Amino acid sequence: MKAEHFDPLGRSGLPKLAERAEISSEDALESQGLGFAFPVHKKIRTMQALHIPTFAEGGEQIDRAELLKVSLRSVKNAWEKAIEPRIGAIRNKAVEEKERKEGNDFFTEADVESEKLIVGEFTREFGEQNLQFYGEEVGGYSGNPDANITVRIDPIDGTHTFKFGKQDWCIMVGVYEGKRDAQEQIVASVFSPERNELFYYVKDIGAFSYNQETGESTELLPVEGQDDLRELIVSFYAHAEFEQRGKDDEIIKTLGEQGAEVKMFSSGTEVLEAFMTRGKRILIFDGDMDQTDYIPLSMLVRAGYKIYEWGADQEIRPEDPALDNKKVVIVPPGQAGLQVRELIAHIHTKDGPN
């Protein structure tokens, strides 16, 4: 090696580090001045105003930037005020009978208080009469059913992992325009506080990540085509109720035989990994998902992924409320996704679906 190429202190990388630090500082200062709870990307700070009507026939209008600000503030405050103060006690006690749902699912006091806080943030800012809510813990709609803007909330996505001390859980808020059967996501925030990661999205602007440890805000690029199943991880979510599960064991076994690495998952952080790996994840849901679980999937679809029911060829919109409890597969572009879809279709339908 020639002496002029030897750089033991990594000086050649210092200008780039300094540039990133300067950008991060600029992101933080400008974002704070604009009223954002987290540093946001320059594309967000400079986006043009776009007002969303609160009712189809008119009424008040709310700028999309303000919806994002409240969304970000609500997930931050949910962590700091509703979840973090209770996390030690929740993790150190057994699940009580009153906290159990169907199957092996359950909720915690932090779920309930987090959802209440998020609803409160939006209603204080915009008025309850201007919004409709769908809460994971409430299990249905509240607010004004005639509103043109709906806020979907999953106060702790991945309650199992949260309860038992893992970091793979997140707080999710999605804001949608339109009536229930024709909603379109316009804003989303997904905060994983114990992983120090935030993902957020604004329609027609893009999806972005912010790392609290490094201070960097990054635009998330469209995913790449994936043709080799052996280079992907297939993440499988099993239904909480055993009697409602499909042919999970056979699907997982066959995927392994075809060279796929399969792992089980239980929270939206897996969707975020699909983003960060540029498409090297295939997600399989064996039902047991509701509207709130699809909050991060709307941004993933806009990055190039597609959603299909098991054994079906028609693509599904991630905002569709009819997706509740559907068995679906979410695939990146390329042959690997088609291979998995065909495999599932063959197993799911060969003796009649479960």
C-alpha positions in Angstrom: 0.0 0.0 0.0 1.4 3.4 -0.9 1.8 5.9 1.9 -0.4 8.5 0.4 -3.4 6.1 0.5 -2.9 5.1 4.2 -5.3 7.1 6.4 -5.1 5.5 10.0 -7.2 8.2 11.6 -9.9 8.1 8.9 -9.3 11.8 8.0 -10.8 11.3 4.5 -14.1 10.6 6.2 -14.0 13.7 8.4 -15.5 16.2 5.9 -18.5 13.9 5.3 -19.0 13.5 9.1 -18.8 17.2 9.5 -21.3 17.8 6.7 -23.8 15.3 8.2 -23.4 17.0 11.6 -24.1 20.4 10.0 -27.2 19.1 8.2 -28.4 17.4 11.4 -28.0 20.6 13.4 -29.8 22.6 10.7 -32.6 20.0 10.6 -33.0 20.3 14.4 -32.9 24.1 14.7 -35.2 24.8 11.7 -37.7 22.0 12.8 -37.9 23.4 16.3 -38.5 26.9 15.0 -41.4 25.5 12.9 -43.0 23.7 15.8 -42.0 20.1 15.0 -41.5 17.8 17.9 -38.6 16.0 16.1 -36.1 17.2 13.6 -37.6 16.6 10.1 -36.2 16.5 6.7 -35.7 19.6 4.6 -38.3 18.4 2.1 -40.9 18.5 5.0 -39.8 21.9 6.2 -40.0 23.4 2.8 -43.2 21.7 1.4 -46.0 23.9 0.2 -49.1 24.3 2.2 -51.9 21.9 1.3 -55.2 22.2 3.1 -57.4 19.2 3.8 -61.2 19.9 4.2 -62.6 18.6 7.5 -65.9 17.7 5.7 -66.5 16.6 2.1 -68.9 19.6 1.6 -66.5 22.1 3.1 -66.1 23.3 6.7 -62.7 24.2 8.2 -59.5 23.2 6.5 -56.3 21.8 8.1 -52.9 22.1 6.6 -51.1 18.8 6.1 -48.0 20.2 7.9 -50.1 20.9 11.0 -51.5 17.3 10.9 -47.9 16.0 10.8 -46.8 18.3 13.7 -49.6 16.9 15.9 -48.9 13.4 14.8 -45.3 13.7 15.7 -46.0 15.5 19.0 -48.6 12.9 19.9 -46.3 9.8 19.5 -43.5 11.6 21.4 -45.8 12.6 24.3 -47.4 9.1 24.3 -44.0 7.7 25.0 -42.8 10.3 27.5 -46.1 10.7 29.5 -48.2 7.5 29.1 -45.7 4.7 28.4 -42.3 5.4 29.8 -43.5 6.1 33.4 -45.4 2.8 33.5 -42.9 0.6 31.6 -41.1 -0.8 34.7 -44.2 -1.7 36.6 -45.8 -3.3 33.5 -42.8 -5.5 32.7 -42.5 -6.6 36.3 -46.0 -7.9 36.8 -48.1 -10.7 35.4 -50.8 -10.2 32.8 -54.1 -9.8 34.7 -57.3 -11.5 33.6 -59.0 -8.1 32.9 -56.2 -7.3 30.4 -56.7 -10.3 28.2 -58.3 -10.2 24.8 -59.2 -13.0 22.4 -56.7 -15.9 22.1 -53.3 -15.1 23.6 -53.6 -11.3 23.0 -53.7 -8.7 25.8 -53.4 -5.0 26.5 -51.8 -3.0 29.2 -52.5 0.2 31.1 -49.9 1.9 28.9 -51.9 1.0 25.7 -55.0 2.6 27.1 -53.4 5.8 28.4 -51.3 6.2 25.2 -54.4 6.1 23.0 -56.2 8.5 25.2 -53.3 10.9 25.1 -53.0 10.8 21.3 -56.8 11.4 20.8 -56.5 14.3 23.3 -53.6 15.9 21.3 -55.6 15.9 18.1 -58.9 17.1 19.6 -57.2 20.0 21.5 -55.6 21.1 18.3 -58.4 20.7 15.8 -61.6 20.1 17.7 -63.4 16.8 18.2 -66.2 17.8 15.8 -63.7 18.0 12.9 -62.2 14.5 13.3 -63.1 10.8 13.4 -60.9 8.4 15.2 -60.2 4.6 15.0 -58.4 3.3 18.0 -56.9 -0.1 18.4 -57.8 -0.3 22.1 -61.3 1.1 21.6 -61.7 -1.4 18.8 -63.8 0.9 16.7 -64.7 4.5 15.6 -65.2 7.5 17.8 -65.5 11.3 17.1 -67.6 12.7 14.2 -68.6 10.0 11.7 -69.2 12.7 9.1 -65.7 14.0 9.3 -63.5 13.9 6.2 -60.3 13.3 8.3 -59.8 10.1 10.2 -57.0 9.4 12.7 -56.1 5.8 13.2 -54.1 4.9 16.3 -52.2 1.9 17.5 -50.9 3.1 20.9 -48.5 0.2 21.3 -48.0 -2.0 18.3 -46.3 -5.2 19.5 -47.7 -5.3 23.1 -46.2 -8.8 23.6 -42.7 -7.6 22.8 -43.2 -4.4 24.8 -44.5 -6.3 27.9 -41.7 -8.9 27.9 -38.8 -6.4 27.5 -38.0 -6.4 23.8 -37.4 -3.3 21.8 -39.4 -4.3 18.7 -42.6 -2.3 19.4 -43.8 1.1 18.2 -46.4 3.8 18.5 -48.3 4.4 15.3 -50.6 7.2 14.1 -52.0 7.5 10.6 -54.1 10.4 9.2 -56.5 9.7 6.4 -58.7 11.7 4.1 -62.1 10.5 2.8 -65.0 8.3 3.9 -64.4 5.0 5.6 -64.6 2.8 2.4 -62.4 5.2 0.4 -59.8 6.6 2.7 -56.3 7.6 1.6 -53.4 8.1 4.0 -52.0 11.6 3.9 -49.8 11.6 7.0 -48.2 8.8 9.2 -45.8 8.7 12.2 -44.3 5.5 13.5 -42.1 5.9 16.6 -40.0 3.1 18.1 -38.6 4.8 21.2 -36.5 2.0 22.5 -34.8 1.6 19.1 -34.5 5.4 18.8 -36.1 5.4 15.4 -38.9 7.5 13.9 -40.5 7.0 10.5 -42.9 9.5 9.1 -44.7 10.1 5.8 -46.5 12.8 3.9 -48.4 12.0 0.8 -46.8 13.4 -2.4 -43.7 14.4 -0.4 -42.2 11.1 0.7 -41.3 8.8 3.6 -38.4 9.6 5.9 -36.6 8.3 8.9 -34.9 10.0 11.9 -32.4 8.3 14.2 -32.3 9.9 17.6 -28.8 8.6 18.3 -27.1 10.0 15.2 -29.4 12.9 14.7 -29.8 12.1 11.0 -32.9 12.5 8.9 -33.0 10.4 5.8 -35.4 10.2 2.9 -36.5 6.6 2.3 -36.0 5.6 -1.3 -38.2 3.2 -3.4 -37.5 -0.5 -2.7 -35.5 -2.5 -5.2 -36.7 -5.5 -7.2 -36.0 -8.8 -5.5 -35.6 -12.0 -7.6 -33.7 -14.4 -5.3 -35.8 -15.7 -2.4 -32.6 -16.9 -0.7 -31.5 -13.3 -0.2 -34.6 -12.2 1.7 -36.1 -12.7 5.1 -39.7 -13.9 5.2 -41.5 -12.5 8.3 -44.5 -14.5 9.4 -47.2 -13.3 11.7 -49.4 -16.1 13.1 -53.0 -15.6 14.2 -53.4 -15.2 18.0 -56.3 -17.7 18.0 -55.1 -21.2 17.1 -58.4 -22.3 15.5 -58.3 -19.4 13.0 -54.8 -20.1 11.8 -54.2 -21.2 8.2 -51.8 -23.9 7.0 -48.9 -22.0 8.7 -46.6 -24.9 9.4 -46.8 -26.2 5.9 -46.2 -22.8 4.4 -43.2 -22.1 6.7 -41.7 -25.6 6.0 -42.1 -25.2 2.2 -40.5 -21.7 2.3 -37.5 -23.1 4.2 -37.2 -25.9 1.6 -37.0 -23.3 -1.1 -34.2 -21.5 0.6 -36.0 -18.7 2.4 -35.1 -17.6 5.9 -38.3 -17.4 7.9 -38.8 -15.7 11.2 -41.9 -14.9 13.3 -42.7 -11.3 14.2 -45.4 -9.3 16.1 -45.0 -5.6 15.4 -44.8 -2.9 12.8 -41.0 -2.5 13.3 -40.7 -5.4 10.7 -42.3 -3.1 8.2 -39.6 -0.5 9.0 -36.9 -3.1 8.4 -38.4 -3.7 4.9 -37.9 0.0 4.2 -34.3 0.1 5.6 -33.2 -3.0 3.7 -34.7 -1.6 0.4 -37.1 -4.5 0.0 -35.3 -7.5 1.5 -38.4 -8.5 3.5 -41.5 -10.4 2.6 -44.3 -10.1 5.1 -47.0 -12.8 5.6 -50.0 -12.0 7.9 -52.2 -15.0 8.9 -55.1 -12.6 9.7 -55.6 -11.0 13.1 -54.8 -7.5 11.8 -57.0 -4.5 11.9 -56.9 -1.0 10.3 -54.3 0.3 12.7 -51.8 -2.5 11.8 -51.7 -1.2 8.2 -50.6 2.3 9.1 -46.9 1.7 8.1 -47.9 -0.5 5.2 -49.4 2.5 3.3 -46.0 4.1 3.0 -44.4 0.7 2.2 -46.8 0.3 -0.7 -45.9 3.7 -2.0 -42.3 2.6 -2.0 -43.1 -0.3 -4.3 -44.5 -3.2 -2.2 -47.9 -4.8 -3.0 -50.5 -6.5 -0.9 -52.5 -9.6 -1.9 -54.8 -11.9 -0.1 -53.6 -15.5 0.1 -54.4 -17.2 -3.2 -55.7 -14.0 -4.9 -54.2 -12.0 -7.8 -55.9 -8.7 -7.2 -53.8 -6.1 -5.4 -55.4 -4.6 -2.3 -55.2 -1.0 -1.0 -53.6 -0.8 2.5 -56.2 1.8 3.6 -59.2 -0.6 2.9 -61.1 -1.3 6.1 -62.1 -4.6 4.7 -58.6 -5.9 5.3 -59.4 -6.5 9.0 -58.5 -10.1 9.8 -57.6 -11.0 6.2 -54.8 -13.4 5.4 -52.4 -11.4 3.3 -48.9 -11.4 1.8 -46.9 -8.2 1.3 -44.2 -8.5 -1.4 -41.6 -6.3 -3.0 -41.3 -6.1 -6.8 -39.5 -9.0 -8.5 -39.7 -12.7 -8.9 -39.2 -13.6 -5.2 -42.5 -12.1 -4.3 -44.3 -13.9 -7.1 -42.7 -17.2 -6.0 -44.0 -16.8 -2.4 -47.4 -15.8 -3.6 -47.7 -18.9 -5.8 -46.4 -21.1 -3.0 -49.0 -19.8 -0.5 -51.8 -20.0 -3.1 -51.0 -23.7 -3.8 -50.9 -24.7 -0.1 -53.8 -22.5 1.0 -56.2 -23.7 -1.7 -55.2 -27.3 -2.5 -57.5 -29.0 0.1 -59.7 -25.9 0.6 -58.6 -22.9 2.7 -58.6 -23.2 6.5 
